[in-house]
Amino acid sequence: MDEKEGVNTLFYGNDLQRGRYPFSESSFSEQREISEWSKKGYQLLREDKVPDAIDYFSKILTIDSENNYALVGMGDANRKRGSFRDAIIFYQRCLDSHANNNYALFGLADCYKALNQHQKAIEIWEQYLLHDDKNLTVLTRVADAYRKIKDFRHSKNVYLQVLEMEENNPYAIIGLGHLHYDFKEYEVALYYWNKMLVIKDGNVDIRVLTSIGNCYRKLKTFEEGINYFKYALERDPCNFYALFGIADCYRGLNCQEQSLEYWNIILKQDPRNKVILTRAGDAYRHSYKYEMAVEYYNRALNIEFDIYAVLGLAVVARIQGRYGEAIESLQRLIQQDPHNYRFYVELAECFMANGEKSRAVNLLEGLLQGGARSKLVNDYLEMIQAV
């Protein structure tokens, strides 16, 4: 919040009319001091000296408990250090006395956004827009919040409203990309993110590059995805999303050695990431390096139980002919997640490998008769029935 009014206007204009401050030399001196404290507090906030800023705002509030600048300053200070619930208290105190204070409304909405209370944030921002309906920053925040609550229509309309006011607004363009991506409209998302590439002329935010890569990954055009992830890695060799994306693209192309290179780079940075350990275990398994696969699956399980690490171990056990061990593991997985149809197919495959075709057929037929709808199950059942 910036101080845009002089001392007399800010501290005396309305208050003198209401008779809050007696017209005396001591009052003017006191208000000048409050003004200086307020300026100092906001300067300290800009310098990230939050505790010192709070000291100044607190001093003001001991003299004037309804001072809007100090209340908003306290809200901003608490928001800056992540104490969103405390910030809300101060913003609300300000609004109780100054109902249309845009700085308090803005800060309050941002707090609700940070607390993932997006509907509440929307309500506050829309209250703000009653006084300033051309504020592009607030409009894009409203569109973002609608996107978070999966309200495609309202989100898109607000983003497009922003673009009518500012044709190349980057927040609206990027937001539209995320909106269409969230709704699996990857081609449309690409249109908006590629537009940002043109606007920024190669100096685009790295997150746009990884987002474009993810679109191609979802569309299963992995080679194109790899190009964008590599471009992102040129800018930031340690970027997790670029490393994950390129590894997953190589996985999609069944290039296991290349995927392992990038899974292991991630693990050097984050050795306890069980999802990546399981992905790396899968890559070793598909490369027929079963000892390494088992090692990585067990490393994942030593961190925390992981369904896919157990599944990987069961598949290795089946491949190595330890059918009883594999069947027992898969049956336990089905008990824990009875709607994961992949487990049933893997179990049926174990039965087939163990020469128990009837058990495999009965398992899958029973699943389908129970109401399951799965192309994976249907296809595997048709295949084993034809054998």
Secondary structure as GFF3:
##gff-version 3
##sequence-region A 1 387
A	DSSP	alpha_helix	7	7	.	.	.	ID=ss1
A	DSSP	pi_helix	8	12	.	.	.	ID=ss2
A	DSSP	alpha_helix	13	18	.	.	.	ID=ss3
A	DSSP	alpha_helix	25	46	.	.	.	ID=ss4
A	DSSP	alpha_helix	50	63	.	.	.	ID=ss5
A	DSSP	alpha_helix	68	80	.	.	.	ID=ss6
A	DSSP	alpha_helix	84	97	.	.	.	ID=ss7
A	DSSP	alpha_helix	102	114	.	.	.	ID=ss8
A	DSSP	alpha_helix	118	129	.	.	.	ID=ss9
A	DSSP	alpha_helix	136	148	.	.	.	ID=ss10
A	DSSP	alpha_helix	152	165	.	.	.	ID=ss11
A	DSSP	alpha_helix	170	182	.	.	.	ID=ss12
A	DSSP	alpha_helix	186	200	.	.	.	ID=ss13
A	DSSP	alpha_helix	206	218	.	.	.	ID=ss14
A	DSSP	alpha_helix	222	235	.	.	.	ID=ss15
A	DSSP	alpha_helix	240	252	.	.	.	ID=ss16
A	DSSP	alpha_helix	256	269	.	.	.	ID=ss17
A	DSSP	alpha_helix	274	286	.	.	.	ID=ss18
A	DSSP	alpha_helix	290	303	.	.	.	ID=ss19
A	DSSP	alpha_helix	307	319	.	.	.	ID=ss20
A	DSSP	alpha_helix	323	336	.	.	.	ID=ss21
A	DSSP	alpha_helix	341	353	.	.	.	ID=ss22
A	DSSP	alpha_helix	357	369	.	.	.	ID=ss23
A	DSSP	alpha_helix	375	385	.	.	.	ID=ss24
###
